[in-house]
Amino acid sequence: MLGYVVILLATVCFGAQNLITRVLFIPSSLFGAIDVGGFVEPTLPNSFLLMFMRMVVGVPLMAVLLPPVYPQMWGDLRRLGSPEYRRELYLALVGGGLMFSYLALLYVAVGRIAAGIALTLFFTFPVYTALLAWYWFGHRPSPSRWAILGLILLGSGLTVPLTGAAIESWLGVAFGLASGVVYAFYTVAAQKAFETFHPVPFTGVSFAVTLVLSAASLLLWPGDLAGLLWPALWVGGLLSAIATLTGHVLNNLGIRVVGATAASMLGAANPALTAVLAWGVLQEQLSLVQGLGVLLVTVSVGLLSLTKPS
């Protein structure tokens, strides 16, 4: 049960991360009292900029905060240089590349189609995770878990607003789905690494690789940096880094306990949770259909903790 609680806490952090990113892109009203946000245009170069700022704050933060949580972190990282830990090193580097890739694909999708649609397409990843875990680890989902997964995805789909910008590009749809596929590979690679490597240093390597790749992306696709409100962006970067770091550490710890498939099923509740947080923090109204979706996801996640993998 503890593993499921850890994954749900990670989902709360990811939902907060989504809200912070949304506020940075779109003017919002916090608790109906404070007008804030809309600091940068929602373009691909600006998305890379926010990713870089998140990681340039998150990596040093990780280096300071995580060793007390896992005192062996630096020792594990040093051991990655030895031939005996070559497998763990490769998996950690692959995890970092996959983390950057799924974020980059998701940003492209958000830039081409409505953000809610892109997020829902991304959260089809539990299906791919279940298939990959079945293929590589022999973790065949039970019929009850397949049914619960379907309910979670249905509930998450119901939380997506039906008004606003429609799909403008099938390429954006492809990127949204591809981001879910890449994230599924990330969760399965993480589960494989956690057989012999602790989640905390694995997460640290993933963050460091993402920082390097996002910096390289900024050099390749520089945006217009003139006139940006840097203090607000750095505050957003700090808050986003805290939410992202906490979410990934808790998620990876949860994967070690309950496995990638169950963790990804719980993670599918993210769009519903984001809708609830947006309702409470940004005063965005939930329609009846969205409320039903939130209820369906909540009940399904509760049922998931009572089922067995196979």
Phi, psi and omega in degrees: 000325181299321179300320179292322178296319179298316179296320179295322176296322176298321180296322176299317179296318179294324176296318176297321177300317178299319180293319179298314179298320180296318179296321179297327181272324191234133175303133185222168178239111182283120179054024178072011186234331186240119177274123183206160173109184182070039186279334179221156176285145180283068179251165181298312177301321178292329176295318176295324178297314180294323177297317180296315180296323178297315184283326181291337172271321186291323182295309175298323178299318178297318181296332181271318190271331188279326179305320175297329178287320180224091187300337181276007187302309184294324176296319178296320180294321178294324181292342178297340179280350181271151181300330182293338181251023181297321179299314180296322178298313180299316180295322179293318178294318177298319178300319178295317177297321179290323178299312179297319184295316182292325176293318180297315179297320180293321178297318178298317180298316179297327179287342185249336179228170179303139186300320180297321178293317179299318180295320179293319177298319179298320184277022163276000185300333178300330178297313181292322179298316180299319180292317180294317179294325176295317183289315187272323186250352183074019180273082182284119179297141177288160178304323180294324179290322176299318180295317180294321177301317178299320179293320179297316180294322178296314179297320178296321178296325180291338181280350181284128178300139180268355178256168179102199184294134177270179179295127181253345184207127175292337174296321176297321177298316179299319179294321178298314177294319180297324178297323176293320178297315181296320179294326176298317176297323178299313182294322180289319176298321178296315180299321178295318180294325186288354174295329183226000186224138184286146181298329185295306177295329176300315178297321179299316178296319180300317179296317182296317178296318178297322177299314181296316182290324178291324176296318178296323179295323178295324178291326181280324182232070180289143178256185178274109184263001183286137174078010180283147177275086187297320178302316179295320180294321179290323175296316176298321178297319179295311181296319179294322179296318179298314180295318181293314181298311180298317181297314182291320178297312180296320180296317180291324174296320178293322178301321180297329184272311188254350181094160185293325184294308180296321179297319181291327177296316177294322179296338179295347177283356185303313179301321179294317179295321177299320178297320179294315179297320178296324177294319183280320186268315184262004177061029175278133186280140174264130175284172178300318180296318178296319178298319177296322177297317178298316179296318180298317179295318181299313179295319182296319178296322177296320179293328183300322182292347180263357183257165177251153183303321182206000000 
